[in-house]
Amino acid sequence: MVAHYLSTTRGPDWLKAFIDHGYIPVDIFLILSGFVLGMTYGGYFRGAVAVGNIRRFLVYRLARIYPLMAVTSAVCVAEMLCGLDVWGNAGTSAGTLVANLLLVQAWWGAGHSLNAPAWSISTEWAANLLFPLLVAVLLRMRWRVAGTVAGGAFMALCVWALLYGQLDDADPWRGAIDWISGPSAILRCVAAFILGMGCWRLHAEGRTGWLGSTLVLSVTVAVMLALTIYSWLDLPLVLLACALVLGLAAERSPIAAALGSAVPHRLGVVSFSVYLWQIPLLPLRAPAIEIVARMGARDPWLVGNLAAMLLVLGVSEASFRWLEKPLQGLVRAVYDRRFPRVKG
C-alpha cells in the first residue's frame, strides 16, 4: 500500500498491476476490523443494549483512531500552508477542517481528507456507529437473519460495483471498488465490516477450520495474487479476503505461523501508523532521491523510494511507541475515571 501511494509503479507489467491494486488492503483491513471488533466488543451488547456500553465502545474506538489521525492531518495542513504539494490537495477551507474534525469528510460529495488515507477512517467510523445494531443482527440473531444481512451487504456491493465501479473516484471501471468518498465509499467499507463480523461468528462457532489448512490457504493466496495482477474485478477478492482471514484465524498452517512471527507481527502492530504517516512523509521522497543521486547510486529512483519507505517505517514505529499508544491510553484512562465500570 505504501508503494501504491508513493506511485512506485516502475518495472514489469505484472508488478505495476500488483502495486496499482494497492487499494485492496483497505478492504482486507475493514474485514479484519469487523472480525476483531466482533471478537473484542461483541460481548458488550449480548444482553440489553445499555447507553453506557455504547458510549464506552465509541470512546474507546475514538481513542484508537482519532489522535493519530488528527496529528497526521495537522502535519498535512502545515505542509500545505508551507506550499508543499500534499497528495490529494484537500485544501484548508473551514468546511474541510470541520468535516475532518468530525470524521465525516468522506461521507458525501467528493470528500476532502486532509490526510488522504483518512477517508477510510471516516467510513470506518460510520461502521463503528452502526456496530451495536450490527451486533444484535449479525451475532445474536439466527443464521437465517444474519446470513441474509451479510449476503445482502455483499450483493449490494456487487450490484454497485458492476454498475458504477471505478478506480480512485475517477476512472470508470466496472467491477472495481476503489471508491474513496461519498455513499459508494460508505457502502464499500460498511459491507466489508459486516462481512468481517460474519466471519467472526463463523469462526467462533467452529465452522471454518478447514480454511486453515496449508493447501487451502496456499490456493487462497495464489488466487488473490493472480486476480490483483490480471483482473480489475474486485468482488472475488472480497470473498477471498474473508477466506484468508478465517484461514489465518484457524492457526493451523505454517503460513499462519509465519505471518504471526516477530517481524510480520510488528508490522501489523504499527500498520495503522504506517497507513497514516505515508502521505505526510511523501514530500520527502524527492529530496531522498536527489540525495542518493548525488551519492552516486546506480538507480537513484529505486534507492530513494526504498529510503522513503524505510523512513515511513521508522517514523511509524516511533509514532506508535510515543504518540499513538500513549494518547490512546490517556483517553481511555480519563474516560474510565469519569465513567467507571459497574461490576456485576
C-alpha positions in Angstrom: 0.0 0.0 0.0 2.9 2.4 0.7 4.2 1.6 -2.7 0.7 2.3 -4.1 0.6 5.8 -2.6 4.2 6.5 -3.5 3.3 5.6 -7.1 6.3 3.4 -7.3 5.0 1.6 -10.4 8.1 1.2 -12.5 9.0 -2.3 -13.6 7.4 -5.2 -15.3 3.7 -5.0 -16.1 2.7 -7.6 -13.5 4.4 -5.6 -10.8 2.8 -2.4 -11.9 -0.6 -4.1 -11.9 0.0 -5.5 -8.4 1.1 -2.2 -7.0 -1.7 -0.3 -8.7 -4.1 -2.7 -6.9 -2.7 -1.5 -3.6 -6.1 -0.1 -2.5 -7.4 -3.7 -1.8 -5.6 -3.9 1.6 -8.2 -1.3 2.8 -11.0 -3.8 2.2 -9.0 -6.6 3.9 -8.4 -4.2 6.9 -12.1 -3.5 7.2 -13.0 -7.2 7.1 -10.3 -7.8 9.8 -11.7 -4.8 11.7 -15.2 -6.3 11.8 -13.7 -9.6 12.8 -11.6 -8.2 15.7 -14.3 -5.8 17.0 -16.9 -8.6 16.9 -14.5 -10.7 18.9 -13.5 -8.0 21.3 -16.6 -5.9 21.9 -19.5 -8.2 20.8 -20.0 -9.2 24.4 -20.8 -5.6 25.4 -24.1 -5.9 23.6 -25.1 -9.5 24.3 -27.9 -8.6 26.7 -29.9 -5.4 26.7 -28.1 -2.6 24.9 -27.1 -0.1 27.6 -26.2 3.5 26.8 -23.1 3.2 28.9 -21.8 0.3 26.8 -22.4 2.1 23.6 -20.7 5.2 24.9 -17.7 3.3 26.2 -17.3 1.4 22.9 -17.4 4.6 20.8 -15.0 6.4 23.1 -12.6 3.5 23.0 -12.8 3.5 19.2 -12.2 7.2 19.0 -9.2 6.8 21.4 -7.8 4.2 18.9 -8.3 6.0 15.6 -8.7 9.8 16.3 -5.5 11.1 18.0 -3.1 9.9 15.3 -5.5 10.8 12.5 -5.7 14.4 14.0 -1.9 14.7 14.3 -1.1 13.5 10.8 -3.9 15.7 9.4 -2.4 18.7 11.2 1.0 17.9 9.7 -0.6 17.8 6.2 -2.2 21.2 6.8 1.1 22.6 7.9 2.7 21.3 4.7 0.0 22.8 2.5 0.3 26.1 4.3 4.1 26.0 3.6 3.4 25.5 -0.1 4.3 21.8 -0.3 2.4 19.5 -2.7 0.4 17.1 -0.5 -1.2 14.1 -2.1 -4.9 14.7 -2.6 -4.7 18.5 -2.2 -7.7 18.7 0.2 -7.3 22.4 0.8 -7.8 24.2 4.1 -11.3 25.6 3.9 -13.4 25.9 7.1 -15.8 23.3 5.8 -13.0 20.8 5.1 -11.4 21.4 8.5 -14.7 20.9 10.3 -15.6 17.8 8.3 -12.2 16.2 9.2 -12.6 17.2 12.9 -15.9 15.4 13.0 -14.6 12.4 11.0 -17.4 12.8 8.3 -15.2 14.1 5.5 -15.8 11.0 3.3 -19.5 10.7 3.9 -20.7 12.7 0.9 -19.7 14.5 -2.3 -16.1 14.4 -3.4 -14.7 14.0 0.2 -11.7 16.0 1.3 -9.5 14.2 3.8 -6.6 16.4 4.9 -4.5 13.3 5.1 -5.7 11.3 2.1 -5.8 7.8 3.6 -8.0 9.1 6.4 -11.0 8.8 4.1 -11.3 5.1 5.3 -11.0 6.2 8.9 -14.1 8.3 8.2 -16.1 5.5 6.7 -14.9 3.0 9.4 -16.3 5.5 11.9 -19.7 5.2 10.2 -19.4 1.4 10.6 -18.4 1.8 14.3 -21.6 3.9 14.9 -23.6 1.1 13.4 -21.7 -1.6 15.4 -24.2 -2.1 18.3 -27.0 -2.6 15.9 -24.9 -4.9 13.8 -24.0 -7.0 16.9 -27.7 -7.5 17.5 -28.4 -8.6 14.0 -25.2 -10.5 13.0 -24.1 -12.0 16.3 -27.3 -12.6 18.2 -30.0 -13.4 15.7 -30.4 -16.8 13.9 -28.2 -17.5 11.0 -31.1 -17.1 8.6 -31.3 -13.4 9.5 -27.6 -12.8 10.0 -26.7 -14.6 6.7 -29.4 -12.6 4.9 -27.9 -9.3 6.1 -24.3 -10.3 5.4 -25.3 -11.7 2.0 -27.4 -8.7 1.2 -24.4 -6.4 2.0 -22.2 -8.3 -0.4 -24.8 -8.4 -3.1 -25.3 -4.6 -2.8 -21.6 -4.2 -3.1 -21.6 -6.4 -6.2 -24.5 -4.5 -7.9 -22.9 -1.1 -7.2 -19.5 -2.3 -8.4 -20.9 -3.7 -11.7 -23.0 -0.6 -12.3 -20.7 2.2 -11.0 -17.3 0.6 -10.5 -14.4 2.9 -10.7 -10.8 3.5 -9.7 -9.8 6.2 -7.3 -13.1 8.0 -7.6 -12.1 9.0 -11.2 -11.8 6.3 -13.9 -14.9 4.2 -14.6 -14.1 0.5 -14.5 -16.9 -1.9 -14.0 -16.3 -4.3 -11.1 -13.6 -2.2 -9.4 -14.4 -0.9 -5.9 -11.8 1.8 -5.4 -14.3 4.4 -4.1 -12.8 6.8 -1.6 -15.7 9.2 -0.9 -19.4 9.5 -0.8 -22.1 6.8 -0.4 -20.1 4.4 -2.5 -17.2 4.6 -0.1 -19.5 4.0 2.9 -21.1 1.0 1.1 -17.7 -0.4 0.4 -16.4 -0.1 3.9 -19.6 -1.0 5.8 -20.1 -4.0 3.6 -16.6 -5.2 4.3 -17.0 -4.6 8.0 -20.3 -6.6 8.0 -18.6 -9.5 6.3 -15.8 -9.4 8.9 -18.3 -9.6 11.7 -20.0 -12.5 9.9 -16.5 -14.2 9.6 -16.1 -13.8 13.4 -19.3 -15.6 14.1 -18.4 -18.4 11.7 -15.0 -18.7 13.4 -16.4 -18.6 16.9 -18.9 -21.4 16.0 -16.1 -23.6 14.7 -17.5 -23.8 11.1 -14.4 -22.7 9.1 -11.4 -24.7 10.5 -10.9 -26.4 7.1 -10.0 -23.0 5.6 -6.8 -23.0 7.8 -5.2 -26.0 6.1 -1.9 -25.2 4.3 -3.4 -26.3 0.9 -6.5 -24.1 1.2 -4.5 -21.1 2.4 -1.9 -21.5 -0.3 -4.6 -21.7 -3.0 -6.4 -18.7 -1.5 -3.2 -16.5 -1.5 -2.3 -17.7 -5.0 -5.7 -16.8 -6.5 -5.7 -13.5 -4.8 -2.3 -12.6 -6.2 -3.4 -13.7 -9.7 -6.5 -11.6 -9.5 -4.7 -8.5 -8.4 -2.3 -8.9 -11.3 -4.6 -10.0 -14.1 -8.1 -8.6 -13.3 -9.8 -5.4 -12.1 -12.9 -7.3 -11.0 -12.5 -6.8 -7.3 -15.6 -8.7 -6.0 -13.9 -12.2 -5.8 -11.1 -10.6 -3.9 -13.5 -9.5 -1.2 -14.7 -13.1 -0.7 -11.2 -14.5 -0.8 -10.1 -11.9 1.8 -12.8 -13.3 4.1 -11.5 -16.8 3.4 -7.9 -15.6 4.1 -8.9 -14.0 7.5 -10.8 -17.2 8.5 -7.9 -19.4 7.4 -5.3 -17.5 9.3 -7.6 -17.3 12.4 -7.6 -21.1 12.5 -3.9 -21.0 13.2 -3.3 -24.5 11.8 -0.9 -23.8 9.0 2.8 -22.9 8.7 1.6 -19.9 6.7 -0.3 -18.6 9.7 2.7 -19.3 11.9 5.0 -17.4 9.6 2.7 -14.4 9.4 2.4 -14.5 13.2 6.2 -14.4 13.7 8.0 -11.4 15.1 8.6 -9.2 12.1 5.2 -9.6 10.4 3.5 -9.2 13.8 5.4 -6.0 14.5 4.5 -4.6 11.1 0.9 -5.4 11.9 1.2 -3.6 15.2 2.5 -0.4 13.6 0.3 -0.7 10.4 -2.1 2.0 11.5 0.8 4.4 11.9 2.3 3.4 8.6 -1.1 3.9 6.9 -1.5 7.5 8.3 2.2 8.6 8.1 2.9 7.7 4.5 1.3 10.8 3.0 2.7 13.4 5.4 6.2 12.0 4.7 5.6 11.8 0.9 7.2 15.3 0.2 10.5 13.9 1.5 10.7 11.3 -1.3 12.0 13.7 -3.9 14.8 15.1 -1.7 15.7 11.5 -0.8 16.0 10.6 -4.5 18.2 13.7 -5.1 20.5 12.9 -2.1 21.1 9.3 -3.2 21.7 10.6 -6.8 24.4 12.9 -5.5 25.9 10.0 -3.7 26.4 8.2 -7.0 23.8 5.5 -6.6 23.3 3.4 -9.7 19.5 3.7 -9.5 18.6 6.8 -7.5 14.9 6.4 -8.1 14.8 2.9 -6.7 17.1 3.7 -3.8 15.3 6.9 -3.0 11.9 5.2 -2.9 13.3 2.4 -0.6 14.7 5.1 1.7 11.3 6.8 1.8 9.7 3.5 2.7 12.2 2.9 5.5 11.6 6.4 6.7 7.9 5.7 6.9 8.5 2.5 8.9 10.9 4.3 11.3 8.6 7.2 11.9 5.6 4.8 12.3 7.5 2.8 14.9 8.3 5.9 16.9 4.8 7.2 16.5 3.3 4.0 17.8 5.5 4.0 20.9 5.5 7.6 21.9 2.3 9.0 20.3 -0.4 6.6 19.3 -0.2 4.2 22.2 0.2 6.8 25.0 -2.6 9.0 23.7 -4.9 6.0 23.4 -4.2 5.0 26.9 -4.7 8.6 28.2 -8.1 9.0 26.6 -9.3 5.6 27.9 -7.9 6.4 31.4 -9.7 9.8 31.5 -12.9 8.2 30.4 -12.7 5.3 32.8 -12.1 7.7 35.7 -15.1 9.8 34.7 -17.3 6.8 34.0 -16.0 3.8 36.0 -17.3 0.3 35.0 -20.0 -1.1 37.2 -19.0 -4.6 38.2 -21.6 -7.3 38.2 
